[in-house]
């Protein structure tokens, strides 16, 4: 059992907190937490945080491997043509072409919509390897392509991470995808969006996922971590943290 001391009560005297005020507060918290606007904002912020970490880890991987960043956009001429298999098929073709030269393919993509539905990508390619325009046309037959050397990875990453068009994307479509990281990079990305209190408690090298019934389960040990914060009418305050074993998790 790990305990975290709670801060002393302050602010309004306890006598001003009634059963009715607690009920109203609980209802307000529930409305805020489940509102579409709040859910969209959380989804966007989580995606931005994770995408930034993905690109940071890919940069670390690319430097010793002498890879350069390339910006690519794949646009649909008609959104009704969309299929989630298209981006996978495109990357598979490029991956096979690179494999013949002895190289892997670190990549990140984001699905976006402006006037047309399109993918933005950052590809990490060997120096001296150029994407052949004729191949791009052959590999992406559903619209147009645009490619350019990525002069500023940071700026292109910020542009990719707008996530302003989430409500207008095809139903069930993934927002982004990535691949080609080594084990250390994959682990760093998996921990990047965990709550800060969990990152502090979770042992180095371990991963965690949400556990049915609440909390987060350590995928290596099966221990459950629960948030040390609890909602009160005065805001979030620290509480005790318990870590029992999650039954059925190895």
N, C-alpha and C positions, 0 to 999 in steps of 0.2 A: 504494500500500500504506500503510495507516494502522496503526501499531503502538501497543499499549498495554502499558506495562511490567507485569510480573507481580510480585506481592508476594513477598517473600523467604519461603522455607519456614520453618515454625516448628512448634511442638508436638512430637509424638513423633519420634524419630530415624528416618531412612529405613530403617534396618536392620530396624525392626519391621514394615514393610509387605512382605508376601509376595504371591506370585501368588495363593494361596488367598484371602487377605484382600481383594485387589482384585476377585477374581471374586465373592466374597460381597457386597461393596459394590455392584458393578455390578448384581447381581441384586436387591438391596434397592432401589436407585434405580429400577430398571425396574418393580418391583412397586408402589412408591409412586406413580410417575408415571402408571401405567396403571390404578390401582385405581378402581372406580366412585365411591367416596367422594371421592377426590381430583379426578376429572374433574368431578363435580357441583359441588364447591366452587369450582373454577376457573371453571366456566361461570357460576355465580351471581355470583362477584366481578367477572368481566368485564362481565356484564350490568348490575350495579349501577353500576359505574364509568361505563359508556357512557350509561346512562339519566340519571345525574346531569348529565353533560356536555350531553346533548341538551336537558334542561330548562333548564339554565343558558343555553345559546345561544338557546333560544326566548324566554327572559325578556329577553335583550338585544335581540332582534328585536322583541318585542312592545312594549317601552316607547316607542320613538319612533313606533310605528304606532298608539299609543293602544288597545292590545288588553288585555282583561282575561282572567284565567284562570277557567275553569269546570271543576268536577269532575263527572264523569259515570261511572255504572256501568251496564253492559248485562248482564243476567243471563239465562242459559238456564233455562227451566223444566225441561228435560230434556237432559242432556249428550249423548244420542244424536242430538240435532238438530244438533250442532256441524258447521260447515263454515267453513273459513278464508275463504271468499268473503263470509260475512255481514258481517264488520267492514269489508271493503273496500266493500261495497254501501252500508252505512250512511254511511260517510265520503264516498262519492261523492255521495249525496243531499244531505248537509249542505254539501259543497263547492259543488255547483251552486246551492244556495239562497244561499250567501254571494256567489258570483260575480255573481249578479244585482244585488247591492248594491255591487259593486266591490271586494270583499275576498277575500283568500286565506284558507287554513285551516292554521295551524300546529297540530300535534296530536302526542300521544304516547299509545300504548295498551300495556297489559300484560295478558296472559291469566293468570287465576288460578283457583284452585278452593278453595272452602271446603265448605259444604254443597252449593253449586251451582257449576257452571262459569260464569265471568263475565269480562267485560272491565272494567278500570279505565282511564279516559281523563282526560287533561287537554287541554282545548281552549282556544285563544286566540281569543276572539271580540271583535268591535267593541263598544265601550261603547254601551249602549242596545239591543243586539241580544239578545233573549231566546229561548231554545229553547222552542218551543211544545209543551206536553205532548201535544197531539193529533198533532202531526207525529212526535214521538218514538215514539208507539205505532204509527203507520203505518210508520215507517222501521225499527223493531225489532219484528218480529212473532213472535220466538222465545221471548219471556219478558217480564220486567219491566225498567223503567228507573228510575234515580234520578239527579237532577241538583241541583247546588247551587253557588252562587258559591264559588270557592276562596279562602278567607280567608288561608290559608298555603300557598303553592306548595311551600315547602321540606318542610313536614310531609306534604302529600299525595304529594309525590314520594317521600319515604322510605317511606310506606305502600305505594305502588305497587311499590317496588323490593324488597319482601320476598323474592320468588322462592322462597318456602318450598314451593310445591306443584309444582315442576318434575317430579318423578317421577310425579305423578298426572295430568298433562295428556295430552290425546289424542296418540297417536303421530304424530310429524312436525309437530305444531303449532308455530308460531313463538311465542317467549316475549313479544316486544314488537315494536312498529313505530312509526315516526314519519314526519313529513313537514312541508313548509311552510317549511323553513329556507332562508336565502339561501346563496350560494356560500361566504361566509366561515364561516358556522355549520356547513355541511356538512363543510367541510375540517377544522374544529376537532374535530368529532365523530369523523371518520375517524382522526385522530391520537391521540385521547384514550386508547385502550386499547393503543396500541403500547408495547413495553417502553421503559423510561426511557432506556436506553443508545441505543436506536434514535432516539428523539425528539431526543436531543442531536446525533446524527450526520446525521439526515435534513434536507436544506435546507428552509428556510421555504417554505411553499406547496406542498411535494411530498407525495404520498401513497405508501404502501407496502403491499404484500400479501405473504403467504407465497409463497415460490418452491419449486416442486417440487425435491426434493433437499436442502432445508434453506435456512435464511436468509430474508431479506426482500428483495424486489426493489423498487427505486425505480421507480414507474410512469411517471415522466417521463424518466428517463435510462437505465433498464435495469440500473443497478448493483445488485449484490447486497451486502447487509450481513449479516454473520454475528456472532453474539453474542460479545462479548469475554470471556465467562465460560466456564469449562470445569469439569466435575465432577472432583474428586479425593477420595481417602479423607479428606482434611481439610476437605472442603466445596468451595464454588465459589471459584475463583480467576481472576484476570484472565489473559487470553492475548492473542495477536495477533489483529487484525481485518483480514480481507482483503476487497476489494471488486471482484471481477472482473465483467465484463459478463455478464448472463444472456442466453444465446443465444435468439433468437426473441421477445424482449420489446422493444417499441418504446420 
